[in-house]
């Protein structure tokens, strides 16, 4: 199946694109986008991969679902389009960066600038129906993104995996921690963060320390 995705990922994921589940998934997504309002817009479904080629990937952050409100989702987990108010989880991410690295709050919640530096902002499910959280779960996206994580774990080394919350930890459970840096913490959502499971995890400085130690460029968070 011909999928419009960055060429480096196309080479790595070609076998997934030709599996029966993926064809069924694409048929489902096409029908959903034809009959309902869905996010992100079609051209942005694979934005995480287009902004962060396989060979440039240095950090992986795993989310769950795209935002399901109008104009929010842009294909990168936790990220929103320019001009869109920052959701609570994203605010808490920036609060931790402020505490950890002393960086001020950015003017936008658009995380393309991270992705362009090699941060793969991967949602487990890449599409959603407007106003219906989780509406595209269990249709094949999770199988696809499991394969993405496995390909990175198997074919690269010295990647930083940031696994926030129970869902991400389960999703990244098969990452080879002997050849990659796996950082674990609670989720940045207010429910978890306010219980002390998020703030103070120092994931952003820890990631940069690891990258620096491996002779790689630190991320400008």
Rosetta blueprint (number, residue, H / E / L):
1 X L
2 X L
3 X L
4 X L
5 X L
6 X L
7 X H
8 X H
9 X H
10 X H
11 X H
12 X H
13 X H
14 X H
15 X H
16 X H
17 X H
18 X L
19 X L
20 X H
21 X H
22 X H
23 X H
24 X H
25 X H
26 X H
27 X H
28 X H
29 X H
30 X H
31 X H
32 X H
33 X H
34 X H
35 X H
36 X L
37 X L
38 X E
39 X E
40 X L
41 X L
42 X H
43 X H
44 X H
45 X L
46 X L
47 X H
48 X H
49 X H
50 X H
51 X H
52 X L
53 X L
54 X H
55 X H
56 X H
57 X L
58 X L
59 X E
60 X E
61 X E
62 X E
63 X E
64 X L
65 X L
66 X L
67 X L
68 X L
69 X L
70 X L
71 X L
72 X L
73 X E
74 X L
75 X L
76 X L
77 X L
78 X L
79 X L
80 X E
81 X L
82 X L
83 X L
84 X L
85 X L
86 X L
87 X L
88 X H
89 X H
90 X H
91 X H
92 X H
93 X H
94 X H
95 X H
96 X H
97 X H
98 X H
99 X H
100 X H
101 X H
102 X L
103 X L
104 X L
105 X L
106 X L
107 X L
108 X L
109 X L
110 X L
111 X L
112 X H
113 X H
114 X H
115 X H
116 X L
117 X L
118 X L
119 X E
120 X E
121 X E
122 X E
123 X E
124 X L
125 X L
126 X L
127 X L
128 X E
129 X E
130 X L
131 X L
132 X E
133 X L
134 X L
135 X L
136 X L
137 X L
138 X L
139 X L
140 X L
141 X H
142 X H
143 X H
144 X H
145 X H
146 X H
147 X H
148 X H
149 X H
150 X H
151 X H
152 X H
153 X H
154 X H
155 X H
156 X L
157 X L
158 X L
159 X L
160 X E
161 X E
162 X E
163 X E
164 X E
165 X H
166 X H
167 X H
168 X H
169 X H
170 X H
171 X H
172 X L
173 X L
174 X L
175 X L
176 X L
177 X L
178 X L
179 X L
180 X L
181 X E
182 X E
183 X E
184 X E
185 X E
186 X L
187 X L
188 X L
189 X L
190 X H
191 X H
192 X H
193 X H
194 X H
195 X H
196 X H
197 X H
198 X L
199 X L
200 X L
201 X L
202 X L
203 X H
204 X H
205 X H
206 X H
207 X H
208 X H
209 X H
210 X H
211 X H
212 X H
213 X H
214 X L
215 X L
216 X L
217 X L
218 X L
219 X L
220 X L
221 X L
